[in-house]
Structures are given as structure tokens and as C-alpha cells.
Amino acid sequence: MDSEPLKHAFWAIVTDCLQAFHNFERDEAVLRVAGYRESIENPPLEQLPPAGYDADLIFHEEPFYLASDLAGEELELAEYRNEYERIVAARYGPAEVSARMVGDRLTRSV
């Protein structure tokens, strides 16, 4: 299975969250996400991760929380859940939102 469309959607959700919940302008959000993504996918030689490290582990993080980390502002997902679910559904589809639900709340993967 080609995972690139899912990865693209993941980063788009992070970008959307920076805009929707942290008041980033679109260009600022895109640059913040692109810089972070580049640092994970192509770290400088002096910052190479240990052998066996899998950069794809980032995709186990909930995009809402990653956006909060990038913004330096911790938010409670419960306050923004409905809008967040709309963002996720628009990028992944409603089935992904349902798959992420546990009980009556979204969970933090990490």
C-alpha cells in the first residue's frame, strides 16, 4: 500500500490545526510544518537518530497534539474536538475519525 497520501494528509492536518487552533497564518503554518518535517526526514549528520530509529513513528502521534507542540501551546482536545474531527474527516475521511475514537474521546497516541 502506498502510504504517501496518508502522510500528506497527516501533515495537512497538522498545518490546518496550527491555523484553526493556534491562529497561525497559512504561510507561517506551512513553513513551520515543512521545517519540522524536513528535520525528521533529513536530519543533519550531527543529529542522526540512533540505528533502528523509524522516522515514521511520528505518524502515531495525533496531529492535534503535534500542532500544539509546534506552536508551543498545549491545548485540551476536548474543547476543540468537533472542529478537529471536521478537519480530520476533510483530510482522511470520516472512517479515520471513527477509527481514532475510543469511548467518547480521541486519544493521544504517544
N, C-alpha and C positions, 0 to 999 in steps of 0.2 A: 504494500500500500504506500502511496506517495504521501508523506506527511507534510510536505511543504505548504499545501493550502491551509492545514490546521495551524502550522507555525505562523504563517502570515496572519491568520485570524487572531491568534493569541496576541501577537504584537499590536495588531489594530485595536483590540480590546483594551490593552494597557494604555495606548495612546488616547482612546476615547475616554477612559477613566480619568486620565490626567486633565482632560478638558472639562468633563462633566462634574467631577467631584473636587478638583484642586484648582479650578479656574485658570488653567494654562491656556494660552493662545495656541491655535493649531500648530503653527510653525515651531513654537517652543516645545510642545509635546512631542512632535515628530523628531526633533533634534535630540531631546533627552532620551527617548526610546532608542533611536538609532545609535547614539553613543554607547548606551548600556549594552545593547545587542552586540555591537562591534567588540566591546571589551570582553564579552563572554565567548563569542565565536572565534575571535582572533586576538587572544591576549598577547601583550608584548612578551618577548622571550624571557625577560627577567621576572615575569609574573605568571609563567606557565603553571597550570594546575598539576597536582601530583599524577603520576601514572595511574591509569584506570579511571580517572575522573571523567564523567559523562556530562558534557555541557547541556544535553537535553533534559537534565534533571530540572532545569528552570521551568519546564512546561508542566511540572507537577504543582507549581505554585498557582494560587488563584490570582488571575490578572488584577483584580481589585487591590489585593494586598501588595503586589509588586508595584503598582502605580503609587500606592501610598508610600512605599519605601523610596521610590524615585523622587517623590515630592517632598519627602522628609516630614510628612504629616500623617500620623496614624488616625484613621477614621474607623468608625464602627459600621460594619457592613449592614447590620440590621436597619440602620437609619436610611440606607440608600438601596436596599435590596430590590425594590420594584424597578427602579431606573436601571440598576445594574443588570437585572435579568433581561430587560429590554435590549440593552447593549449586547449582551452575550447572545441572545436569540437572533439579533440582526446580523451578527458576525458568524456564529456557528450554526444557528438554527435552534428551534425550541427543544428538540430532543436532547441537546447537550445541556441545556438548563435543567431539564428533568433528571438527567444522569448525575448532575452535580448536587442535587438536593438530597439531604439526609434528614429525615424527620421533617421539620418545618423550617430548616435554615440551611444556608450554604456553609460549607466547612472550609477551614483553611487547610490546604494540603500539606504544608510544610511545618 
